[in-house]
Amino acid sequence: MRKLSTERDVATMQFCANKLDKKDFFGKSDPFLVFYRSNEDGTFTICHKTEVMKNTLNPVWQTFSIPVRALCNGDYDRTIKVEVYDWDRDGSHDFIGEFTTSYRELARGQSQFNIYEVVNPKKKMKKKKYVNSGTVTLLSFAVESECTFLDYIKGGTQINFTVAIDFTASNGNPSQSTSLHYMSPYQLNAYALALTAVGEIIQHYDSDKMFPALGFGAKLPPDGRVSHEFPLNGNQENPSCCGIDGILEAYHHSLRTVQLYGPTNFAPVVTHVARNAAEVQDGSQYSVLLIITDGVISDMAQTKEAIVNAAKLPMSIIIIGVGQAEFDAMVELDGDDVRISSRGKLAERDIVQFVPFRDYVDRTGNHVLSMARLARDVLAEIPDQLVSYMKAQGIRPRTLPAAPERSPPQSPTRTPPASPLHTHI
């Protein structure tokens, strides 16, 4: 048995069929393919289903990708069984026929070896003149190694971490203990806790440890103008702070000098970070914006537009909601259930992750564990978001060779990249 040289190969392939059996009384057939990997004990495990092609006996299915491991579990010669069905609305799909192949066969790509007769064993037994129930042809086959978040970090991709803090009046007067911005001499407030939990982890991926820190929704001295994009350190030219401690220091300084006001506008800080992300799109830098807020967003339409524009850039947005407000709008921005859109334009990627801080406040007073959970959940989507941007742009990690554009040879051989590492970022 030949074992695959890497766990991370992904095969991309496309199939079509010709002259499949007509199964529907009134129309033609609605065919789809089901792929099975054979197991050591002789059983089969389903590993892929194609979409249903309606009313045709000569379907061309869409290209699909599947981890090679799922297809043959590392054995090039392991049987892969493919069944062809006619879809029925009630779920009682009609069996058209089947054929078998292997990874080694498929890896030959489009050739006379990869035209398969679809055979229905029952029909074959009953009818002497039975030949087949149609043919299935492999149109294309390619294999490449999937890159991970750590491959890009090892290759030199820098994470640029920016913090934006909500200074609107709904947070309450910072000098009173009921305020979300209250600075107790004994413990960190929710803003400082959230910032520290996330920042402590993300700072390890940023080599210079200089983090821009912005505030929004406050009146600034000396003239009391309202700003939704002001530097916490007071330096318009360079809002960067040194390390997490530097951000906390600038945050506390701002609380003493600005007046909490409103409204709660996100678009300016999203646009601010997007401007920086747009300057370097070669894969060497990736921006992460952390917004910590207490409230109901005031500029939803503008923020949606800013996020849709940012989705094509190397950046992600994390929103942590503190306090007891309703965060329905934040869940909408998160886009996990419904992809965010603006003016009829859909975001290219899901780049927003929202979590409510209250879900992580430990009733027992053990903040260490609850903040570790918060950081883990907040940062969970960043690796995939970074990789999805790089893939969409065709950017490979600098330590890995460019992916070959040809199909693999008859007996695929690959140079294994550095062993994959797993990370929660």
Steps between C-alpha positions, in 0.01 A plus 500: 500500500636840400444773760451862404795725571288777649176526694399824334455414131170609353374357170285712269307320228205520261282232340239480225277213384355383168182311411396415855187287541172690491331444835220757511172417327429853379844660479857380467707423814628734774841337555753540780813308603585354842866418576600233754840416650556130571604407854737226623205280603340507155233758586459834322484853645336783307746784440336729244168570324474716190215740439190379310487589129133538402335336200802374303657170397829676416585698815816703563549533876681792661866474598545393863790465743554227758792420735692206351500346848117486488508339156749218557644532853855507369479190277521583126358162397208484741165451324285808455139409417275749318123454483277688257146585609192669360379749760138478619323762708378245758854376567454159336775567245518250214827309457635538144826312540853501640870474418825475692832683466798593718703809581781372277257468207346844557846656525558415134260785425284518190584193290348183355567335838256735671186430297289264710208279408212545743367151577180398678573140625127405518441608141813316388372176655154534345585619147737305278559789260558755779819703444483787748281777639716777354856619554669743741810690388763677709542847343780634719712410804757699697654466844667756720602539862277715722685778681435574867498819703834403655654444155433868426626617841818293454531652154517847652139626491462769769177551694425871545279531808287816551265568793193727492322583827147635546492833688127567469299636795291181530801343675424715806714757683852346535532644853204291622529131584194415285683616185645244258803732484542523879864470602504305824832484687428130564398351165488566125171614345335304217676706230844443649430130563383439142790696353755315713355153429512543122809720484714265710464231233495702181810703595716189445428522127607866474877544503527872588233485777384850398120512491288792373226571757197712411193628679160598362190685621668763723535881516866595487681790666554786454199588281261212581468371144357147475734240350445141391865431424733660753839367621491389865857624545409848371746475210316555168813420300569169675220333700720195577554388859777273625357160596174427680619700802549802273142470371360474854701806607372703201144378566513617863652832390214555250237425765640788705516748210203444265128532559286195430239589240361324190363368269647149457657511154719210381557596136784752562726252688421218252590734212815616686636143526381410148702794362816358658419143390449618140859632486659152528315213329790268414441264794779641717252679731153425638298744712279408794270767647363440851194716578380497862157660539207521739229611274255494220671609179388834352645482147398149395468576125841674483665225708358228275635683197843540666508127589396389148783717360745364760409136426720501189800629700743312729311576822264357762278672756430377853215663696465440874178630651523601867207581728139383482380666177324312220761412242274390214678730252839351595371149431387624157846648432657167603355349183521136614135430417443751220794651309505878544413721201478869416309660212439156352870413510596189700819492710765285328595335831361481852752716690309588821491301823271624783486374858310643800734545797226406750511139377854477642464662840584225746255493790767346723729798450759292312577747221807318372308204358205704373730747321691211342168372363413848375833534318466154348148562366574854383809392307356171372412630154811711432720214364236389249424859401868569434540178299181573299637843403836353395332224297268745325802709402708197398766584762714209626702513824852617424659183632294275270558459126237620256231240435546307175236585242505162328318184604706248698688223316371145475655407834475826698807601696519814706766668705360524851499857637591572860291285730161663566446663835166558662418824672213688657698817401 
